[in-house]
Amino acid sequence: MNLDSASSASSGPPPNPRSSRGAIAAQQVDFSLKSVVVLRIYILNPFPVLPPPCLKIASPCCCKVSVTTGITNRFHFFRACETCRSRKQKCDEQRPKCGLCQRMKLECNWREVQPTKKDKTLVEILDRLRSLETKVDRLPTSRGTSASGFGPPQPSPASQPSFNPDVDPSSYSSSLRPSPSGIKSNQSYRHFSASHKILTWPIIQQALLQALPSNVGDLKTLEQDGTAFLVQIQRETPNLSLEEVLQDRPFVGMQTQATRSAGGTRTTFPLLTKDAMVNLATAYFDTFNFIYPFMDRQNFISDTLTKVHTEGFDGDTESVIALLVFALGELAIEGSRGKPIEVHMGRSSGVRGGSFTRPPGIALFNEARKRLGFVLTECELENIQIYALTGPSIDWNSPRGDLIKRAYWHCFLVEWTLYLELDVPLTGISALQDRVGIPSFNTPFCEADHRGNQSSHFEAHYASQIALRRLCANMHNNIYESTASADTPGTSNNGDFGGPSATSLNQLASQLSQWRSMLPRDLQWAEDDPASFPSPQPAGGYNQSLDPTLSPQRSRAGVPLFTVDLDSEPVHYPYVYDIQVALLRTRFYYAKYMVHRPFVYKALHFPEQMTQEDAQGVAECLRSCLKWPLLLSPTSRRKRLVPWLFGWSQNFLGILLIIHMTQINPMLRDIRAQLCGPRFEAEINESVDLMLDWIRDLKSSDAIARWCYRILQPLYNLKP
């Protein structure tokens, strides 16, 4: 699931006033946030000493090895110093002097590695994408004055239909009968990105209470407790079973001196043969690590896997990492091709492998959980002091530095996803963006990663996803600041909308369009055709291939990458290519929906203040919700491989509530009929069915989805 630091008054919104409730939610995501906090300290510290064990990322070995065959294919040496290069021996790459030069008291010189053509192209792409962020920062935040009625402040393009100006605006002011709960419908706009906040909109609350009066308790609790309410709901999901474990036996064999010195009893698992380990590791690196590439495949295969195979497992870092990788590898295999956990009216579930309470890989995960307590570092004061005294310096240009960059940006994406979806307070790690920099991917890959990147362009997907998330963070802050000047947020003394101006929102939407047009040609697609294979787009698109040495893809004209057919067996693309594409495109459409969503609030609560430009914004918000690739096959048929399922369920809930309002609210109904166009009417019902199917498919295994389904039941006449 994409932020600037909330601790910086100049770059983000102020801390959540309900910090205690946010702390409750933070406990639920403690595992993710610990890595964020520790990494922040790790990056900030200037002392050049050895890294802490919990962040150990060993340097990859110097050659590329095929994972499937184990045969060395070609050699690519890392940045060895001149002394080690002349002696033809491996350099440990310590700066300013490597270990050999220190022992021999020699001068340690380094040769600068020139970037390849591909690296220069990637840097150029990222520079273009980052340039959008400065444009967002310069956008005006004042709301301005909106003209009453529906006369457009600026002429509308000839290609766009106009909203009917002859309707009396006052006729829209009472779209629902008065609510018995006394909800005021003229509260000024307050910007929140978390999807569940839409349930606090007064008109939405009125509609929900009229459809199902028993919702009043949940709505009041949600409004009071916010994120903590969702955390409490999520606790209804049964815990993973601890009973599933692997059969083990004591390790018998030779051990290295370091392993013997560490002590402890090492064990082996008969089911984890060398071939099984390689297959599970390959499955992980061909799927999850292409979505979040912060692990080094070659280092894992050559060092970590070799160690646990030859010396068994213990409570050390390598054992825990290996077991987690194997567990996720099994999840990737079964989650893609395993048996669906249920069948609903002839349609197989998109959740594959295992069962509701025993997902694939649970036994391996439990073995890792047994050992986590000996490896994880607590975030207590004393631990922070230790890191402050012993943290390492980082050579960002080294292979190890590039891996740390990827780990940082993974934590960045995790933190902003939690903030945007759950309103969890920020840790401040996003303030380190400029210090860390974007990963260059200029370290040599093993052959399997090289093939994967040629086929799926995961480097470009990952870098573009980072740029989009940063852009969304800046846009969120821009909208927040445009509404934060109200004297009493959330109330209205003079009947003012109080939200951002149409001009500023349209400028933000323009930045999103520029981001899409600047994508590498292998990632581009037509905006009104989200299901198509990537294809270069005219009119300002960035038409240079990410890697000029790659052969062009064969033409797939007329063949969709995604389909609405959820009943047929899904196509299995290697390297989770469909999931990479679906996540990037869906996040773009979601960002576009979020930018235009304030127009919907204005239409619902201040219809008499609507302008032609506002009405066009509502229509654009509605059109951005059509057929998100994440909802289509094959991606939705492999839900176990999709990150942040709970967040997407909430997003779909919010969209479905707005779509429902277009049927019962006069203002939204007229805008839909006059401005949304024929494509919207042709595809909206199918899009609604896809969202409802997503939530229904997950309600048996996820408490958040079950809660969303319960809210939607009376509105869409769903079966229990």
Helices and strands as residue ranges (DSSP letters): H 19-28, H 30-44, G 53-55, E 63-65, E 72-75, H 82-87, H 99-104, H 117-137, G 169-172, G 195-200, H 202-211, G 213-215, H 216-225, H 227-234, E 249-250, H 257-262, E 267-268, H 274-285, H 288-291, H 297-299, I 300-304, H 305-311, H 317-337, E 343-344, E 347-348, H 362-372, H 381-390, H 399-422, G 429-432, H 433-436, H 447-456, H 458-483, H 502-517, G 574-576, H 577-605, G 607-609, H 612-623, G 629-631, G 635-637, G 639-641, H 645-664, H 666-675, H 677-698, H 703-716
